[in-house]
Amino acid sequence: MNNTALIITIIGAVNWLLVGLFKFDLVASIFGGQAAIISRIIYVIVGLAGLWCITLLFRNQGTEHSKA
């Protein structure tokens, strides 16, 4: 699950990079615009994956400090 969330988040980050640099939304262009239901579903999936990745920041914090 962690690797899947990371891959989806990276894909979303690349899409935002394209939007920021070139004003080109790859997801919207592939799936029929930002308002298309499939595009909105993909945006939601990327957002949920990003939220999942937040949990990765706080995992195993106790074990990192005990190694020092």
Backbone as XML, in Angstrom:
<?xml version="1.0"?>
<chain id="A" units="angstrom">
  <residue number="1" name="MET">
    <atom name="N" x="0.827" y="-1.194" z="0.000"/>
    <atom name="CA" x="0.000" y="0.000" z="0.000"/>
    <atom name="C" x="0.871" y="1.258" z="0.000"/>
  </residue>
  <residue number="2" name="ASN">
    <atom name="N" x="1.950" y="1.231" z="0.771"/>
    <atom name="CA" x="2.828" y="2.401" z="0.844"/>
    <atom name="C" x="3.453" y="2.722" z="-0.512"/>
  </residue>
  <residue number="3" name="ASN">
    <atom name="N" x="3.958" y="1.695" z="-1.178"/>
    <atom name="CA" x="4.587" y="1.913" z="-2.486"/>
    <atom name="C" x="3.577" y="2.393" z="-3.523"/>
  </residue>
  <residue number="4" name="THR">
    <atom name="N" x="2.382" y="1.844" z="-3.488"/>
    <atom name="CA" x="1.336" y="2.280" z="-4.417"/>
    <atom name="C" x="0.993" y="3.744" z="-4.181"/>
  </residue>
  <residue number="5" name="ALA">
    <atom name="N" x="0.846" y="4.122" z="-2.911"/>
    <atom name="CA" x="0.540" y="5.517" z="-2.581"/>
    <atom name="C" x="1.669" y="6.441" z="-3.022"/>
  </residue>
  <residue number="6" name="LEU">
    <atom name="N" x="2.902" y="6.005" z="-2.836"/>
    <atom name="CA" x="4.033" y="6.829" z="-3.265"/>
    <atom name="C" x="4.065" y="7.006" z="-4.783"/>
  </residue>
  <residue number="7" name="ILE">
    <atom name="N" x="3.807" y="5.943" z="-5.508"/>
    <atom name="CA" x="3.809" y="6.022" z="-6.972"/>
    <atom name="C" x="2.704" y="6.964" z="-7.459"/>
  </residue>
  <residue number="8" name="ILE">
    <atom name="N" x="1.513" y="6.829" z="-6.890"/>
    <atom name="CA" x="0.411" y="7.710" z="-7.283"/>
    <atom name="C" x="0.726" y="9.157" z="-6.938"/>
  </residue>
  <residue number="9" name="THR">
    <atom name="N" x="1.314" y="9.383" z="-5.778"/>
    <atom name="CA" x="1.677" y="10.741" z="-5.368"/>
    <atom name="C" x="2.742" y="11.326" z="-6.288"/>
  </residue>
  <residue number="10" name="ILE">
    <atom name="N" x="3.694" y="10.528" z="-6.690"/>
    <atom name="CA" x="4.725" y="10.998" z="-7.617"/>
    <atom name="C" x="4.109" y="11.356" z="-8.969"/>
  </residue>
  <residue number="11" name="ILE">
    <atom name="N" x="3.186" y="10.535" z="-9.450"/>
    <atom name="CA" x="2.506" y="10.848" z="-10.702"/>
    <atom name="C" x="1.757" y="12.164" z="-10.581"/>
  </residue>
  <residue number="12" name="GLY">
    <atom name="N" x="1.088" y="12.367" z="-9.457"/>
    <atom name="CA" x="0.401" y="13.635" z="-9.224"/>
    <atom name="C" x="1.356" y="14.810" z="-9.174"/>
  </residue>
  <residue number="13" name="ALA">
    <atom name="N" x="2.514" y="14.595" z="-8.565"/>
    <atom name="CA" x="3.518" y="15.665" z="-8.492"/>
    <atom name="C" x="4.040" y="16.022" z="-9.882"/>
  </residue>
  <residue number="14" name="VAL">
    <atom name="N" x="4.239" y="15.019" z="-10.715"/>
    <atom name="CA" x="4.687" y="15.282" z="-12.088"/>
    <atom name="C" x="3.609" y="16.061" z="-12.848"/>
  </residue>
  <residue number="15" name="ASN">
    <atom name="N" x="2.347" y="15.715" z="-12.629"/>
    <atom name="CA" x="1.265" y="16.457" z="-13.272"/>
    <atom name="C" x="1.285" y="17.919" z="-12.826"/>
  </residue>
  <residue number="16" name="TRP">
    <atom name="N" x="1.488" y="18.165" z="-11.526"/>
    <atom name="CA" x="1.558" y="19.548" z="-11.040"/>
    <atom name="C" x="2.776" y="20.274" z="-11.573"/>
  </residue>
  <residue number="17" name="LEU">
    <atom name="N" x="3.873" y="19.559" z="-11.766"/>
    <atom name="CA" x="5.060" y="20.158" z="-12.375"/>
    <atom name="C" x="4.738" y="20.637" z="-13.789"/>
  </residue>
  <residue number="18" name="LEU">
    <atom name="N" x="4.040" y="19.801" z="-14.546"/>
    <atom name="CA" x="3.648" y="20.185" z="-15.901"/>
    <atom name="C" x="2.699" y="21.382" z="-15.893"/>
  </residue>
  <residue number="19" name="VAL">
    <atom name="N" x="1.784" y="21.411" z="-14.935"/>
    <atom name="CA" x="0.867" y="22.543" z="-14.820"/>
    <atom name="C" x="1.648" y="23.815" z="-14.495"/>
  </residue>
  <residue number="20" name="GLY">
    <atom name="N" x="2.575" y="23.715" z="-13.568"/>
    <atom name="CA" x="3.336" y="24.884" z="-13.156"/>
    <atom name="C" x="4.279" y="25.411" z="-14.222"/>
  </residue>
  <residue number="21" name="LEU">
    <atom name="N" x="4.915" y="24.513" z="-14.939"/>
    <atom name="CA" x="5.902" y="24.945" z="-15.935"/>
    <atom name="C" x="5.279" y="25.311" z="-17.279"/>
  </residue>
  <residue number="22" name="PHE">
    <atom name="N" x="4.303" y="24.519" z="-17.699"/>
    <atom name="CA" x="3.801" y="24.647" z="-19.064"/>
    <atom name="C" x="2.303" y="24.910" z="-19.165"/>
  </residue>
  <residue number="23" name="LYS">
    <atom name="N" x="1.620" y="25.051" z="-18.032"/>
    <atom name="CA" x="0.158" y="25.201" z="-18.007"/>
    <atom name="C" x="-0.515" y="24.061" z="-18.755"/>
  </residue>
  <residue number="24" name="PHE">
    <atom name="N" x="0.018" y="22.852" z="-18.572"/>
    <atom name="CA" x="-0.486" y="21.652" z="-19.252"/>
    <atom name="C" x="-0.883" y="20.616" z="-18.208"/>
  </residue>
  <residue number="25" name="ASP">
    <atom name="N" x="-2.169" y="20.330" z="-18.123"/>
    <atom name="CA" x="-2.687" y="19.337" z="-17.182"/>
    <atom name="C" x="-2.817" y="18.012" z="-17.927"/>
  </residue>
  <residue number="26" name="LEU">
    <atom name="N" x="-1.891" y="17.115" z="-17.686"/>
    <atom name="CA" x="-1.855" y="15.833" z="-18.385"/>
    <atom name="C" x="-3.094" y="15.001" z="-18.093"/>
  </residue>
  <residue number="27" name="VAL">
    <atom name="N" x="-3.517" y="14.968" z="-16.843"/>
    <atom name="CA" x="-4.702" y="14.191" z="-16.480"/>
    <atom name="C" x="-5.924" y="14.712" z="-17.240"/>
  </residue>
  <residue number="28" name="ALA">
    <atom name="N" x="-6.092" y="16.020" z="-17.240"/>
    <atom name="CA" x="-7.245" y="16.614" z="-17.927"/>
    <atom name="C" x="-7.184" y="16.367" z="-19.426"/>
  </residue>
  <residue number="29" name="SER">
    <atom name="N" x="-5.994" y="16.435" z="-19.987"/>
    <atom name="CA" x="-5.898" y="16.241" z="-21.437"/>
    <atom name="C" x="-6.144" y="14.786" z="-21.836"/>
  </residue>
  <residue number="30" name="ILE">
    <atom name="N" x="-5.785" y="13.851" z="-20.991"/>
    <atom name="CA" x="-6.005" y="12.435" z="-21.309"/>
    <atom name="C" x="-7.475" y="12.047" z="-21.117"/>
  </residue>
  <residue number="31" name="PHE">
    <atom name="N" x="-8.089" y="12.575" z="-20.049"/>
    <atom name="CA" x="-9.417" y="12.096" z="-19.665"/>
    <atom name="C" x="-10.549" y="13.077" z="-19.949"/>
  </residue>
  <residue number="32" name="GLY">
    <atom name="N" x="-10.328" y="14.086" z="-20.802"/>
    <atom name="CA" x="-11.433" y="14.910" z="-21.270"/>
    <atom name="C" x="-11.715" y="16.174" z="-20.493"/>
  </residue>
  <residue number="33" name="GLY">
    <atom name="N" x="-10.727" y="16.749" z="-19.861"/>
    <atom name="CA" x="-10.919" y="18.009" z="-19.155"/>
    <atom name="C" x="-11.001" y="17.839" z="-17.656"/>
  </residue>
  <residue number="34" name="GLN">
    <atom name="N" x="-10.834" y="18.946" z="-16.954"/>
    <atom name="CA" x="-10.833" y="18.900" z="-15.494"/>
    <atom name="C" x="-12.197" y="18.567" z="-14.914"/>
  </residue>
  <residue number="35" name="ALA">
    <atom name="N" x="-13.262" y="18.910" z="-15.621"/>
    <atom name="CA" x="-14.606" y="18.674" z="-15.111"/>
    <atom name="C" x="-15.109" y="17.256" z="-15.399"/>
  </residue>
  <residue number="36" name="ALA">
    <atom name="N" x="-14.395" y="16.510" z="-16.231"/>
    <atom name="CA" x="-14.825" y="15.144" z="-16.551"/>
    <atom name="C" x="-14.771" y="14.294" z="-15.285"/>
  </residue>
  <residue number="37" name="ILE">
    <atom name="N" x="-15.741" y="13.426" z="-15.136"/>
    <atom name="CA" x="-15.859" y="12.633" z="-13.916"/>
    <atom name="C" x="-14.623" y="11.760" z="-13.687"/>
  </residue>
  <residue number="38" name="ILE">
    <atom name="N" x="-14.056" y="11.192" z="-14.745"/>
    <atom name="CA" x="-12.875" y="10.338" z="-14.571"/>
    <atom name="C" x="-11.677" y="11.164" z="-14.109"/>
  </residue>
  <residue number="39" name="SER">
    <atom name="N" x="-11.543" y="12.382" z="-14.608"/>
    <atom name="CA" x="-10.459" y="13.255" z="-14.148"/>
    <atom name="C" x="-10.632" y="13.582" z="-12.676"/>
  </residue>
  <residue number="40" name="ARG">
    <atom name="N" x="-11.856" y="13.871" z="-12.282"/>
    <atom name="CA" x="-12.113" y="14.197" z="-10.877"/>
    <atom name="C" x="-11.831" y="13.001" z="-9.985"/>
  </residue>
  <residue number="41" name="ILE">
    <atom name="N" x="-12.156" y="11.803" z="-10.451"/>
    <atom name="CA" x="-11.863" y="10.592" z="-9.674"/>
    <atom name="C" x="-10.361" y="10.423" z="-9.522"/>
  </residue>
  <residue number="42" name="ILE">
    <atom name="N" x="-9.620" y="10.657" z="-10.588"/>
    <atom name="CA" x="-8.160" y="10.540" z="-10.519"/>
    <atom name="C" x="-7.586" y="11.578" z="-9.565"/>
  </residue>
  <residue number="43" name="TYR">
    <atom name="N" x="-8.102" y="12.812" z="-9.610"/>
    <atom name="CA" x="-7.636" y="13.840" z="-8.672"/>
    <atom name="C" x="-7.897" y="13.421" z="-7.230"/>
  </residue>
  <residue number="44" name="VAL">
    <atom name="N" x="-9.045" y="12.815" z="-6.976"/>
    <atom name="CA" x="-9.367" y="12.353" z="-5.625"/>
    <atom name="C" x="-8.421" y="11.227" z="-5.205"/>
  </residue>
  <residue number="45" name="ILE">
    <atom name="N" x="-8.147" y="10.295" z="-6.109"/>
    <atom name="CA" x="-7.233" y="9.194" z="-5.795"/>
    <atom name="C" x="-5.840" y="9.725" z="-5.483"/>
  </residue>
  <residue number="46" name="VAL">
    <atom name="N" x="-5.371" y="10.689" z="-6.270"/>
    <atom name="CA" x="-4.050" y="11.285" z="-6.014"/>
    <atom name="C" x="-4.057" y="11.994" z="-4.666"/>
  </residue>
  <residue number="47" name="GLY">
    <atom name="N" x="-5.124" y="12.714" z="-4.363"/>
    <atom name="CA" x="-5.219" y="13.390" z="-3.073"/>
    <atom name="C" x="-5.220" y="12.424" z="-1.904"/>
  </residue>
  <residue number="48" name="LEU">
    <atom name="N" x="-5.968" y="11.333" z="-2.032"/>
    <atom name="CA" x="-5.986" y="10.324" z="-0.972"/>
    <atom name="C" x="-4.622" y="9.661" z="-0.812"/>
  </residue>
  <residue number="49" name="ALA">
    <atom name="N" x="-3.945" y="9.420" z="-1.925"/>
    <atom name="CA" x="-2.597" y="8.844" z="-1.853"/>
    <atom name="C" x="-1.652" y="9.805" z="-1.137"/>
  </residue>
  <residue number="50" name="GLY">
    <atom name="N" x="-1.789" y="11.094" z="-1.420"/>
    <atom name="CA" x="-0.969" y="12.090" z="-0.732"/>
    <atom name="C" x="-1.229" y="12.099" z="0.760"/>
  </residue>
  <residue number="51" name="LEU">
    <atom name="N" x="-2.495" y="12.001" z="1.142"/>
    <atom name="CA" x="-2.819" y="11.943" z="2.568"/>
    <atom name="C" x="-2.237" y="10.692" z="3.214"/>
  </residue>
  <residue number="52" name="TRP">
    <atom name="N" x="-2.296" y="9.579" z="2.501"/>
    <atom name="CA" x="-1.706" y="8.342" z="3.023"/>
    <atom name="C" x="-0.200" y="8.518" z="3.241"/>
  </residue>
  <residue number="53" name="CYS">
    <atom name="N" x="0.457" y="9.209" z="2.308"/>
    <atom name="CA" x="1.902" y="9.405" z="2.411"/>
    <atom name="C" x="2.281" y="10.269" z="3.608"/>
  </residue>
  <residue number="54" name="ILE">
    <atom name="N" x="1.369" y="11.104" z="4.077"/>
    <atom name="CA" x="1.641" y="11.878" z="5.290"/>
    <atom name="C" x="1.913" y="10.934" z="6.459"/>
  </residue>
  <residue number="55" name="THR">
    <atom name="N" x="1.191" y="9.812" z="6.502"/>
    <atom name="CA" x="1.396" y="8.869" z="7.600"/>
    <atom name="C" x="2.800" y="8.269" z="7.573"/>
  </residue>
  <residue number="56" name="LEU">
    <atom name="N" x="3.416" y="8.224" z="6.396"/>
    <atom name="CA" x="4.770" y="7.668" z="6.300"/>
    <atom name="C" x="5.782" y="8.539" z="7.043"/>
  </residue>
  <residue number="57" name="LEU">
    <atom name="N" x="5.491" y="9.811" z="7.168"/>
    <atom name="CA" x="6.398" y="10.713" z="7.880"/>
    <atom name="C" x="6.496" y="10.373" z="9.362"/>
  </residue>
  <residue number="58" name="PHE">
    <atom name="N" x="5.432" y="9.810" z="9.917"/>
    <atom name="CA" x="5.361" y="9.601" z="11.352"/>
    <atom name="C" x="5.539" y="8.151" z="11.768"/>
  </residue>
  <residue number="59" name="ARG">
    <atom name="N" x="5.808" y="7.291" z="10.827"/>
    <atom name="CA" x="6.023" y="5.884" z="11.162"/>
    <atom name="C" x="7.464" y="5.648" z="11.581"/>
  </residue>
  <residue number="60" name="ASN">
    <atom name="N" x="7.661" y="4.731" z="12.490"/>
    <atom name="CA" x="8.984" y="4.302" z="12.956"/>
    <atom name="C" x="9.817" y="5.439" z="13.530"/>
  </residue>
  <residue number="61" name="GLN">
    <atom name="N" x="9.184" y="6.481" z="14.032"/>
    <atom name="CA" x="9.961" y="7.562" z="14.638"/>
    <atom name="C" x="10.632" y="7.082" z="15.911"/>
  </residue>
  <residue number="62" name="GLY">
    <atom name="N" x="9.968" y="6.254" z="16.676"/>
    <atom name="CA" x="10.552" y="5.766" z="17.914"/>
    <atom name="C" x="11.784" y="4.911" z="17.680"/>
  </residue>
  <residue number="63" name="THR">
    <atom name="N" x="11.802" y="4.134" z="16.613"/>
    <atom name="CA" x="12.939" y="3.260" z="16.342"/>
    <atom name="C" x="14.136" y="4.068" z="15.814"/>
  </residue>
  <residue number="64" name="GLU">
    <atom name="N" x="13.889" y="5.179" z="15.154"/>
    <atom name="CA" x="14.992" y="6.000" z="14.648"/>
    <atom name="C" x="15.777" y="6.616" z="15.799"/>
  </residue>
  <residue number="65" name="HIS">
    <atom name="N" x="15.079" y="7.058" z="16.820"/>
    <atom name="CA" x="15.742" y="7.702" z="17.954"/>
    <atom name="C" x="16.499" y="6.688" z="18.815"/>
  </residue>
  <residue number="66" name="SER">
    <atom name="N" x="16.028" y="5.438" z="18.853"/>
    <atom name="CA" x="16.680" y="4.445" z="19.695"/>
    <atom name="C" x="17.980" y="3.944" z="19.068"/>
  </residue>
  <residue number="67" name="LYS">
    <atom name="N" x="18.172" y="4.129" z="17.766"/>
    <atom name="CA" x="19.395" y="3.680" z="17.099"/>
    <atom name="C" x="20.576" y="4.588" z="17.411"/>
  </residue>
  <residue number="68" name="ALA">
    <atom name="N" x="20.300" y="5.841" z="17.749"/>
    <atom name="CA" x="21.378" y="6.815" z="17.956"/>
    <atom name="C" x="22.137" y="6.569" z="19.237"/>
  </residue>
</chain>
